[in-house]
């Protein structure tokens, strides 16, 4: 039986250390974009840039934020998280699955309330 690859939509945000420097930050972002592209499809990359952190992380007050929207198989997400955890300079990362909201849902009558009929 052939294996079917189910693709789901995800978003990931990661914060890079400012200690990496401008070239190190660009290289790290490119590394993650390439890794995602190898295992799925990069839909959008939004670099938020340097921001002040809400609280110090590893004695740092600022970080470089990047948001990437992508589609991939669910198995890849755990691998991406593992790579974030072992990469020097990644202060925090988050990966979430986006809900598919392409189709508008039909309004269903509330349970327990009879439908009103027009006379």
C-alpha positions in Angstrom: 0.0 0.0 0.0 1.6 3.3 -1.0 2.2 5.8 1.8 0.2 9.0 1.5 1.8 12.2 2.7 -0.7 14.4 4.4 0.3 18.1 4.4 -0.9 20.5 7.0 -0.5 24.2 7.5 1.8 25.5 10.2 3.4 28.7 11.5 6.6 28.9 13.4 8.1 31.9 15.3 11.6 31.8 16.5 13.7 34.4 18.4 17.4 34.6 17.6 20.1 36.0 19.8 21.4 39.4 18.8 24.9 38.0 19.7 24.9 36.1 16.4 25.4 39.4 14.6 23.7 40.5 11.4 25.4 37.8 9.2 24.8 35.1 11.8 21.1 36.0 12.0 20.7 36.0 8.2 22.5 32.6 8.0 20.3 31.1 10.7 17.1 32.3 9.0 18.2 30.9 5.7 19.1 27.6 7.4 15.6 27.2 8.7 14.0 28.4 5.4 16.0 25.8 3.5 15.2 23.0 6.0 11.5 23.8 5.8 11.6 24.0 2.0 13.3 20.5 1.8 10.5 19.0 3.9 7.5 21.0 2.8 6.5 24.3 1.2 7.4 27.8 2.6 4.4 30.0 2.1 5.6 33.2 3.7 8.5 34.6 5.6 7.9 37.6 7.8 11.0 39.1 9.6 9.7 41.2 12.5 13.3 42.2 13.2 14.9 43.3 16.5 12.5 43.5 19.4 12.8 44.0 23.1 12.0 40.8 25.0 9.3 40.8 27.7 11.7 39.3 30.1 15.5 38.4 29.9 16.3 35.1 28.2 19.8 33.8 28.8 20.7 37.3 30.1 19.6 38.9 26.8 17.1 41.7 26.6 16.6 41.8 22.8 16.1 39.2 20.1 15.5 39.0 16.4 12.0 37.7 15.6 11.0 35.7 12.5 7.7 34.2 11.5 7.5 31.5 8.8 4.2 30.1 7.4 4.6 26.7 5.8 2.9 23.4 4.9 4.5 20.0 5.7 3.8 16.6 7.0 3.1 16.4 10.7 6.2 14.2 11.2 8.5 17.1 10.1 7.3 19.4 12.9 9.0 17.4 15.6 12.2 17.3 13.6 12.1 21.1 13.2 11.6 21.6 16.9 14.6 19.3 17.6 16.7 21.4 15.2 15.6 24.6 17.0 16.6 23.1 20.3 20.1 22.1 19.2 20.9 25.3 17.2 23.1 27.8 19.0 21.5 31.3 19.1 17.9 30.2 19.1 16.4 31.8 22.3 12.8 30.6 21.9 10.7 28.9 19.2 7.1 28.0 18.7 5.4 25.9 16.1 1.6 25.9 15.8 -0.8 24.2 13.3 -3.1 26.7 11.5 -6.7 26.0 11.3 -8.1 25.6 7.8 -10.6 28.4 7.5 -11.0 28.5 3.7 -14.6 27.2 3.7 -17.2 29.3 5.5 -19.1 27.1 7.9 -22.9 26.9 7.7 -24.8 28.2 10.7 -26.3 25.3 12.5 -29.3 25.6 14.7 -28.4 25.5 18.4 -29.1 22.2 20.2 -32.2 22.2 22.2 -33.8 25.1 20.4 -36.4 24.4 17.8 -35.9 26.1 14.4 -38.2 29.0 13.8 -40.4 28.8 10.7 -41.6 31.8 8.9 -45.4 32.0 8.5 
